[in-house]
Amino acid sequence: MMLAKRIQAECVHRPMRRKEVLTTGEVARICHVAPRTVSKWFDSGKLKGYRIPGSRDRRIPLSQLLQFMRAYGMPLQELEGNTTRVLVVDPARDAASALAESLSRTDRCEVRTAANDFEAGLVAGSFHPHVIFVDVVSESIDAREILRNLRGNPDLAAAHVVALAGALTRGQREVLLRKGFDQVLCRPCAVEDLLAAVEEAMNLVS
């Protein structure tokens, strides 16, 4: 209970209601296509979901829709308005809070923080972040373990994971990308760089 309260106290949180399972009609409105097109995606296996027992109705988990839209380069701004869920994993609580405050001031991001691998797992499991910034310099963070857990969880596999590091050579940056990070940023990071990373992750960059 004390851990849960501590995590909650460290979060920059704006409550929002999130629908985790969608109908084909809702998916059609998000993707700007006809419901019949969504049914074809479902029946062909391109868009994963399930049928309601005893009915022909289809249901699409939000996590599967996110993976589908990213795979086919569809803009994601229709998902939950323009609000992006961001998780910052950094043992330096002051730095994490500053980064979270910078992002949340834009009103485009809902941001939470975690100080270690364990907290990151707890927060990610309930928060379902779209973008995760991970400090890869600190020895108290096992970035490889975080990546493994994320990629192994169907509900989190589509998250865009950004490594936060100090000054890097081109070779060091490439190593991080090969390990599974989607992007690498070198500190200190300007707010514009952070937002650009978020927008790239959500396919909002034109």
Sequence and secondary structure as in RCSB ss.txt:
>XXXX:A:sequence
MMLAKRIQAECVHRPMRRKEVLTTGEVARICHVAPRTVSKWFDSGKLKGYRIPGSRDRRIPLSQLLQFMRAYGMP
LQELEGNTTRVLVVDPARDAASALAESLSRTDRCEVRTAANDFEAGLVAGSFHPHVIFVDVVSESIDAREILRNL
RGNPDLAAAHVVALAGALTRGQREVLLRKGFDQVLCRPCAVEDLLAAVEEAMNLVS
>XXXX:A:secstr
 HHHHHHHHH B        EEEHHHHHHHHTS HHHHHHHHHHTSS  EE TTS  EEEEHHHHHHHHHHTT  
 TTTTTT EEEEEE S HHHHHHHHHHHHTTTSEEEEEESSHHHHHHHHHHH  SEEEEE S TT  HHHHHHHH
HT TTTTT EEEEEESS  HHHHHHHHHHT SEEEESS  HHHHHHHHHHHTT   
